[in-house]
Amino acid sequence: MAKENTNPLARIPQVEKLLNEDILKNTAALIGRPFVVKKASEYLENIRKKARAGGDVPSLKACAEEISKLCRPIIRTKITPVINATGIILHTNLGRSPLPENIWDRAKETASGYSSIEMDLRDGNRGKRFEFLNDCMSLLTGAEDALILNNNAAAVFLMLKALAGGKEVIVSRGQQVQIGGGFRIPEILEMAGCKLIEVGTTNITSLKDIQKAINENTAMVLWVHTSNYKIRGFTEQPSISEIKAILPQNIILAVDQGSGNLSLNVPEEPTVSSIIKEGADLVCFSGDKILGGPQAGWIAGKKELVQTVAKNQLMRTYRVGRAVASLMQECLILYLNGGESAAQRALLLDQKKIKKRAEKIIASLKSGAGELVQKNFSLGGGSTPDTGFSSWAVKLNTKKPCEKLKTNLREMPIPIIGFIEEDSFYIHPASIEEKYDEYVIESLNKCL
């Protein structure tokens, strides 16, 4: 009879055997086998050190469970679905606008298989990319032409590079904005090879300021819509139509509109079409904010100018792929047929229903744990910074520190992202899809 091996190192399971455990098979399916192998190797090396020092060797099952726990931080770095309970509809950290319902289903076949992305099916020859897509945007905005790029920063940069590189661009001092991620208008002009000509002051820019700055080297006036902040009080600035009226024909009037508002009637958030009607030659805007599509940028306006940008050698570095183009195409068709974006749906929410949903959540918690409060929701996404829309939220009453509760909810299988305000934690139903209400209730009861 063979003697039992008393060497504790011999009881340490092999990596391959561990990876055959169901818990690690499931983990590998979530993040990829090499990540699990790496964590398993690190864990087993630690077990070997302890075993040499006289420590016990855990069972196969216990080892697998510990390795799975070590993989959790990696799982948390994945892009994963979350429940937005912040009351901010276009939350930048949460992907901005949700896509309209069924858009993925409509775009799936085109986005995932072979497609006519660069073939003209009318004659079988090589075709223009996104001709129909750009035509859809032209119809929605009243522009002569439109061009899709991978984001609005790219749209602004390439427009400047193609149309004003080596020349002067006039910008109001009050519009030299910075947006998230460090995108600054002055630096973008410099990188595009343009010379920034500042006019006016922080709070006042007049037509005379613009006129005085125009010379033979002026290529463009860039009017930036301050969509993520507002200057209040003693302020003055001319309208787009007033600026257009004083500009020589050879100087381009371009507007960075930002939010991509196509049709919503919201305070101080002009639509792209209204800006074009006022006389802007070109308008740049985002595709994933108020517009409600996938991440993209757009340039819409005069055909000759749009085509000059499209033909620039750098356009290839900023064009979107078939997945984004397919999703955007279906979104624009939906809007042409009267469909709604996430922002539009939010503005049409029945607040009586929101109140009832909040009351149901409160009634499902232990007594006194929830309180109904009036709390505005906002559009967010760098739009309507001063505007809140009347609604209802749930204030959670608990002895647990707010930051701890926030962390506990974020660590749920489907993370719930609420918000803290004045040392209280809130859940806002206005940004929660109704189908998740029961899950939110269940999670709150576990975490409170």
Secondary structure as the mmCIF struct_conf table of DSSP 4:
data_model
#
loop_
_struct_conf.conf_type_id
_struct_conf.id
_struct_conf.beg_label_comp_id
_struct_conf.beg_label_asym_id
_struct_conf.beg_label_seq_id
_struct_conf.end_label_comp_id
_struct_conf.end_label_asym_id
_struct_conf.end_label_seq_id
HELX_LH_PP_P HELX_LH_PP_P1 ALA A 2 GLU A 4
HELX_RH_3T_P HELX_RH_3T_P1 PRO A 8 ARG A 11
BEND BEND1 ILE A 12 ILE A 12
HELX_LH_PP_P HELX_LH_PP_P2 PRO A 13 GLN A 14
HELX_RH_AL_P HELX_RH_AL_P1 VAL A 15 LEU A 19
TURN_TY1_P TURN_TY1_P1 ASN A 20 ASN A 20
BEND BEND2 GLU A 21 GLU A 21
HELX_RH_AL_P HELX_RH_AL_P2 ASP A 22 ILE A 31
HELX_RH_AL_P HELX_RH_AL_P3 ARG A 33 ARG A 52
TURN_TY1_P TURN_TY1_P2 ALA A 53 GLY A 54
HELX_LH_PP_P HELX_LH_PP_P3 GLY A 55 SER A 59
HELX_RH_AL_P HELX_RH_AL_P4 LEU A 60 ILE A 75
TURN_TY1_P TURN_TY1_P3 ARG A 76 THR A 77
BEND BEND3 LYS A 78 LYS A 78
STRN STRN1 ILE A 83 ASN A 84
BEND BEND4 THR A 86 GLY A 87
STRN STRN2 ILE A 88 LEU A 90
HELX_RH_3T_P HELX_RH_3T_P2 THR A 92 LEU A 94
TURN_TY1_P TURN_TY1_P4 GLY A 95 GLY A 95
BEND BEND5 ARG A 96 SER A 97
HELX_LH_PP_P HELX_LH_PP_P4 PRO A 98 PRO A 100
TURN_TY1_P TURN_TY1_P5 GLU A 101 ASN A 102
HELX_RH_AL_P HELX_RH_AL_P5 ILE A 103 SER A 112
BEND BEND6 GLY A 113 GLY A 113
TURN_TY1_P TURN_TY1_P6 ILE A 117 GLU A 118
STRN STRN3 MET A 119 MET A 119
TURN_TY1_P TURN_TY1_P7 LEU A 121 ASP A 123
BEND BEND7 GLY A 124 ASN A 125
STRN STRN4 ARG A 126 ARG A 126
TURN_TY1_P TURN_TY1_P8 ARG A 129 PHE A 130
HELX_RH_AL_P HELX_RH_AL_P6 GLU A 131 THR A 141
TURN_TY1_P TURN_TY1_P9 GLY A 142 GLY A 142
BEND BEND8 GLU A 144 GLU A 144
STRN STRN5 ASP A 145 LEU A 149
BEND BEND9 ASN A 150 ASN A 150
HELX_RH_AL_P HELX_RH_AL_P7 ASN A 152 ALA A 164
TURN_TY1_P TURN_TY1_P10 GLY A 165 GLY A 166
BEND BEND10 LYS A 167 LYS A 167
STRN STRN6 GLU A 168 SER A 172
HELX_RH_3T_P HELX_RH_3T_P3 ARG A 173 GLN A 175
STRN STRN7 GLN A 178 ILE A 179
TURN_TY1_P TURN_TY1_P11 GLY A 180 GLY A 182
STRN STRN8 PHE A 183 ARG A 184
HELX_RH_AL_P HELX_RH_AL_P8 ILE A 185 MET A 191
TURN_TY1_P TURN_TY1_P12 ALA A 192 GLY A 193
HELX_LH_PP_P HELX_LH_PP_P5 CYS A 194 CYS A 194
STRN STRN9 LYS A 195 VAL A 199
BEND BEND11 GLY A 200 GLY A 200
BEND BEND12 THR A 202 ASN A 203
STRN STRN10 ILE A 204 ILE A 204
HELX_RH_AL_P HELX_RH_AL_P9 LEU A 207 ALA A 213
TURN_TY1_P TURN_TY1_P13 GLU A 216 ASN A 217
STRN STRN11 THR A 218 VAL A 224
TURN_TY1_P TURN_TY1_P14 SER A 227 ASN A 228
BEND BEND13 GLY A 233 PHE A 234
STRN STRN12 GLU A 236 GLU A 236
HELX_RH_AL_P HELX_RH_AL_P10 ILE A 240 ILE A 246
BEND BEND14 LEU A 247 LEU A 247
TURN_TY1_P TURN_TY1_P15 GLN A 249 ASN A 250
BEND BEND15 ILE A 251 ILE A 251
STRN STRN13 ILE A 252 GLY A 258
BEND BEND16 SER A 259 SER A 259
BEND BEND17 LEU A 262 SER A 263
TURN_TY1_P TURN_TY1_P16 PRO A 267 GLU A 268
HELX_RH_AL_P HELX_RH_AL_P11 VAL A 272 GLU A 278
TURN_TY1_P TURN_TY1_P17 GLY A 279 GLY A 279
BEND BEND18 ASP A 281 ASP A 281
STRN STRN14 LEU A 282 SER A 286
BEND BEND19 GLY A 287 LYS A 289
TURN_TY1_P TURN_TY1_P18 ILE A 290 LEU A 291
BEND BEND20 GLY A 293 GLN A 295
STRN STRN15 GLY A 297 GLY A 301
HELX_RH_AL_P HELX_RH_AL_P12 LYS A 303 ALA A 310
TURN_TY1_P TURN_TY1_P19 LYS A 311 LYS A 311
BEND BEND21 ASN A 312 ASN A 312
TURN_TY1_P TURN_TY1_P20 GLN A 313 LEU A 314
HELX_RH_AL_P HELX_RH_AL_P13 MET A 315 TYR A 318
HELX_RH_AL_P HELX_RH_AL_P14 ARG A 322 LEU A 336
TURN_TY1_P TURN_TY1_P21 ASN A 337 GLY A 338
HELX_RH_AL_P HELX_RH_AL_P15 ALA A 342 LEU A 347
TURN_TY1_P TURN_TY1_P22 LEU A 348 LEU A 348
HELX_RH_AL_P HELX_RH_AL_P16 GLN A 351 ALA A 363
TURN_TY1_P TURN_TY1_P23 SER A 364 SER A 364
BEND BEND22 LEU A 365 LYS A 366
TURN_TY1_P TURN_TY1_P24 SER A 367 GLY A 368
BEND BEND23 ALA A 369 ALA A 369
STRN STRN16 GLY A 370 GLN A 374
STRN STRN17 PHE A 377 PHE A 377
STRN STRN18 SER A 378 GLY A 380
BEND BEND24 GLY A 381 SER A 383
TURN_TY1_P TURN_TY1_P25 PRO A 385 ASP A 386
STRN STRN19 PHE A 389 PHE A 389
STRN STRN20 TRP A 392 LEU A 396
BEND BEND25 LYS A 399 LYS A 400
HELX_RH_AL_P HELX_RH_AL_P17 CYS A 402 ARG A 410
TURN_TY1_P TURN_TY1_P26 GLU A 411 GLU A 411
BEND BEND26 MET A 412 ILE A 414
STRN STRN21 ILE A 416 ILE A 417
STRN STRN22 PHE A 419 GLU A 421
TURN_TY1_P TURN_TY1_P27 GLU A 422 ASP A 423
STRN STRN23 SER A 424 ILE A 427
HELX_RH_3T_P HELX_RH_3T_P4 PRO A 429 SER A 431
BEND BEND27 ILE A 432 ILE A 432
HELX_RH_3T_P HELX_RH_3T_P5 GLU A 434 TYR A 436
HELX_RH_AL_P HELX_RH_AL_P18 ASP A 437 CYS A 447
#
